[in-house]
Each structure stands twice: as C-alpha cells, then as structure tokens.
Amino acid sequence: MKEKFFSILRKKEERPEESPSKMIGLIVDGPNILRKEFNIKLEDILSALRKIGNVRIAKVILNQYAPQGLIEAVVNQGLEPVIVAGDTDVRVAIEAMEMIYNSDVDVIALASRDADFLPIIIEAKRRGKETVVIGVEPGFSVALQNAADYVVKMEPQRKPEEQSKEE
C-alpha cells in the first residue's frame, strides 16, 4: 500500500472533492523544493493536486546546474522543464503571472517555500483564482501558507539507506 506523503489543508470547513473539474496551473520552484535533502517526488505533488482539480499546465523552473537526471524525471512526469541561467525567482514570477491571466486556469498552484512569492498568491486571489501553496519544512513560509486557499505540506521522504540505518 502506498503511503501518503502529504497533507492538504483548506481554510474553509469543506473537504476538497475527489477529481473536481477545476483546472490547475502548477509552477514548481525547482531549486527550492526538489532538493536532495527533501527527496520530494513530483508524482506526490501531482497526486496531492488531483484532490483539488486537474493539472492542465505544469512547469518546473530549474537553474542551469540542474542534473540531467532531474530534467529527465520532470519530462517523464509529463511536466515542462524550464531551464534558467541564474536565479529562478524571476522566471517563476513570469510563469505565474501568465497563468493568473489565463482564463482556462482556475487554480494557481505554487510549489515553493519562499515568502518572496507572496505577491503572486495575492495577485492570483485578486484576479479570482483559487490558490495552492505546496511546501516542506524547514523554511516553509508561514505568510504563503496563511495567504493561500489550500496548503499542501509535503513530508520529507527518507531514502531507503537512511531507513535501514535506523532498523
């Protein structure tokens, strides 16, 4: 049986439906979320979002130092890798704004722990979009969590060699 590696919190009392018809635009801040120490899998992020809607646009922003294996993993999950020279934050903001102004997207999902992206969440809500932030501790911005409609807290997954050391 597959374990759950995430939890979804919603500000309102109602629970998200299974596979609702909301169209989601996902942006993953690769250097912030897809770090070796977190061992977060893209498939777990997508699985969490399926509880909220259908992921229609999905982009993973990576810097020029991203290993080829990570780029292949992004492509194998059906997501679009966007490789950026230098800092990725500006590209995350640009992609997010494009999705905010896309009438086919109902929900903006941002996978990042970075409080610098709070204005994106605020603008999305101002434009009538529902918002999801996806993150992991340590360092998951409380401001992002409080501003979003949904919060997906990923659990850092231990690697098999770490599990066998504890047994």
HELIX and SHEET records of a PDB file:
HELIX    1   1 GLY A   30  ILE A   33  1                                   4    
HELIX    2   2 LEU A   42  ARG A   50  1                                   9    
HELIX    3   3 GLN A   68  ASN A   76  1                                   9    
HELIX    4   4 ASP A   89  ILE A  100  1                                  12    
HELIX    5   5 ALA A  115  PHE A  117  5                                   3    
HELIX    6   6 LEU A  118  ARG A  126  1                                   9    
HELIX    7   7 VAL A  142  ALA A  147  1                                   6    
HELIX    8   8 PRO A  160  GLU A  166  1                                   7    
SHEET    1   A 7 PHE A   6  ARG A  10  0                                        
SHEET    2   A 7 TYR A 150  MET A 154 -1                                        
SHEET    3   A 7 GLU A 130  VAL A 136  1                                        
SHEET    4   A 7 VAL A 107  ALA A 111  1                                        
SHEET    5   A 7 MET A  23  ASP A  29  1                                        
SHEET    6   A 7 ASN A  54  ASN A  63  1                                        
SHEET    7   A 7 GLU A  80  VAL A  84  1                                        
END                                                                             
